[in-house]
């Protein structure tokens, strides 16, 4: 690994490294946002590197500016829709660099992440969007999630969310976000699945370049603001189904979404509704295991939280 990092670094130097702004939305997590910033400082990126910390529904902390110098850090308040998407869009609009990168305040970049992505971007003419795989940290238990490919297509994302392409790994040309790709959606209920939405929009334009190494550490569990917000997930899943009719072309993808919807309904104790959605899941794709999990929760055999804990320990979700 060490030798590989040196090789990559030799191909990206101060002469060809595009400028990058890291966008870190945060909400009342001062210790975690500092850990995230430390992981940015540790990148040793040869080009211009900045960070914008966007404080959502909380006062910006000016101490970060001097604390992390010489990294150019700017702090600002979320000026758009409250939540993650509005915070990211505030940062995108405030940035002045060629590339923008996303990093959630409870996650970390691992050494060599940024250089590896920039190398992949420069090697692909016309590339706009680069992701990496991830290392999931669930209460101290780590699981590596790889994609097994270096390109991700629109059809593949219709069939699978490909959760290892986590938003904290995204590196995107700012011109694309301000242009035809567009900003992050601020209308998705609760901002859930906003990462999948932008992946779908990006991959519909051209395949996403992917660095299949676990170069971001993602913290799952109690720190996540989305953990077990079942009502919001139901609304967001219905939004995805309504706004991406192409999903109907993939029985696997539609079955997975219906299975997730059935599981969320079961977690909300809407047993009859969950059973009906589980039946739709089986009619769409009888091999979809989420329908079985939903029925198990709806029948009271096991709790949704128990299933989620077991899956998270393995770096998985429903």
Secondary structure as UniProt FT lines:
FT   HELIX           2..11
FT   TURN            14..16
FT   STRAND          20..26
FT   HELIX           30..41
FT   TURN            42..43
FT   STRAND          49..55
FT   HELIX           63..67
FT   TURN            68..70
FT   STRAND          72..77
FT   HELIX           84..94
FT   STRAND          99..102
FT   TURN            105..106
FT   STRAND          108..109
FT   TURN            111..112
FT   HELIX           113..122
FT   TURN            125..126
FT   STRAND          129..138
FT   TURN            139..140
FT   STRAND          141..145
FT   STRAND          151..152
FT   HELIX           154..159
FT   TURN            163..164
FT   HELIX           167..169
FT   STRAND          171..173
FT   HELIX           174..178
FT   TURN            179..180
FT   HELIX           189..191
FT   TURN            192..193
FT   HELIX           194..205
FT   STRAND          208..220
FT   TURN            222..223
FT   TURN            225..228
FT   HELIX           230..243
FT   HELIX           245..249
FT   HELIX           251..267
FT   TURN            268..269
FT   HELIX           271..284
FT   TURN            286..287
FT   HELIX           289..298
FT   TURN            299..300
FT   HELIX           304..313
FT   TURN            314..315
//
